[in-house]
């Protein structure tokens, strides 16, 4: 049993403190009664009340959620297809260009992607609104999905699929009953990643949104640009709480499914 | 037929919504700004056939690029972005390496939890994490209150709206991108190599420099690119934490587009930024490919 040296323990403690302190402070100050964010004026949930009475915020939250659900679902579909193309289809015309277009958006600065998409929408005369944000989000998040799914596809044993084909499955059946269940965890994390990226995006949404379709990040950005805003602290706390619950649940579920798979494999090989 | 559809659907999507937009940016960067809708000229008039295409091509020139070299604002912004991106990448490495090292040295049953703790901030909103520093770094913020209380300083420091705040913001938000690849490299490290080095007379420190660091090189390179490339084009961090004197090219592009409404110059700024980033992006992909080959 290894023990941590004091040096490693200190660096881990300091590192995690650095990562978490700002968020903890934000959460604490969201319950501050006063308007001044840096002076504690007693516990209060008043800013949460203000937030839920703020129509503009609620409307923006609704737009953001709709955009995120639609774009991440389509991005997961297209991204999974792209991953299969990357890993499974052999050579085809323009393959290098294709993989370049998958990897480039991952590191492309948002300001460039946003500007380019906006100029496209204007060139083809598409009115800016929720639709254009959805199209933009699908485009960059499908690349993230395809990278996540492709790494799973690469590591999986192809003979399983071949066995299914030998046993008389059609290729589509084999995909549905063998490949899909195996890559499902990657597809789900791809969807979650696309969903989070969409919820979080400020820059691309600012370029591609119209006046009637303000998203939550755009709203937050304009509210905090000049200073600290207690309503935003309350909103941030809600978002942090949702993400924390989600990540912890997901990691518990995946831990359980890994344990179950290990047990099943052991049983299968034991016989 | 099915194979064709499988390739064609994502391919066409990316062609239309990723490649074509860049060609449009390139085209507009060669146009002139006007007070019209759209605010640039010439526009392609296909109804006039070849003559229209020829007129359009004749109207394109490199004027906007000359403008970028003439106005000191632009090249200063590129240089200052480069400086901020390089320095903050080094700082992130300095902060991130010990964390990754500690994770790799932690007992096995701690590691999944530590992993989750490093990944969790990545799932929380980037915007909110940047914003959370505003309340800490301001004049009457918590950091100043704390330092005044300790008696280290007697006057509150001005940190918010300076480049220092931008460095803190970049290191903070991109830290997981640095820690995770380094951790992945360190986790695979065979500890008997370190024992061998020590048996052969290395001190622990020189074993670290001679064995651990070279063997985690791939992780260091991957992490550094993952911080450097987005930091170059960063907009949110300088906009929220930087001051009016913080020059970064992402912010210049944004202002050129939204405030000055000069689309051709904004497009030229984007094209030059992209050209500057192509070298690190290609190097990054080559490094990733080497990693994959080493594993496969």
Interface residues (C-beta under 8 A of the other chain):
Chain A: X1 X2 X3 X4 X5 X7 X8 X9 X11 X12 X15 X16 X18 X19 X20 X22 X23 X25 X26 X29 X37 X38 X39 X78 X79 X81 X82 X84 X85 X89 X92 X94 X97 X98 X101 X102 X103 X104 X105 X107 X108 X109 X110 X111 X112 X115 X116 X117 X119 X120 X122 X123 X135 X136 X138 X139 X142 X146 X154 X171 X196 X199 X200 X202 X203 X206 X207 X217 X220 X221 X224 X225 X227 X228 X232 X236 X239 X240 X243 X244 X246 X247 X248 X251 X255
Chain B: X2 X3 X6 X7 X9 X10 X11 X13 X14 X15 X17 X18 X19 X20 X21 X22 X24 X25 X28 X38 X95 X96 X98 X99 X101 X102 X103 X105 X106 X107 X112 X114 X116 X117 X118 X119 X120 X121 X123 X124 X125 X126 X127 X128 X129 X131 X132 X133 X134 X135 X136 X138 X140 X141 X142 X145 X172 X175 X176 X179 X225 X226 X229 X230 X232 X233 X234 X235 X236 X239 X240 X250 X253 X254 X257 X258 X263 X266 X267 X270 X273 X274 X277 X281 X284 X285 X296
